[in-house]
Amino acid sequence: MAKYRIVVACGTNVTSTVVAVKLKDMLEKRGIKPSDVEFKCIRVAEIVHQIEQLKPDCVVFSGNVPYKLPCPAFRGTMFITGVGMDPVVDQIVKALEAPHWAGLRRM
């Protein structure tokens, strides 16, 4: 079972897979094993429901998210452009290392 859960959201669910693959590789370079991370790729329109249901450690999104999210959320456009990814990945790692926003215990 994965230790962390990350929801990746975009407008059409196509770009979210690209973002998830790049993020997975960058997290591995920072010492987080791929088997420790579960990615759920969704459309932005599903984001509120999925956060309520999955209680992810964080959300990475591309496009416009017109909602206030209860969990750590990060713009993922840089994973598509390839520019400025490192600072965002560092912030995501900090979110994964911090206590879960909903008080859940991690494995």
Buried (B, 14 or more C-beta within 10 A) or exposed (E): EBBBBBBBBBBEBEBBEBBBBBBBEBBBEEEBEEEBBBBBBBBBEBBBEBBEEBBBBBBBBBBEBEEEBEBBBBEBBBBBEEEEBEEBBEEBBEBBEEEBBEEEEEE
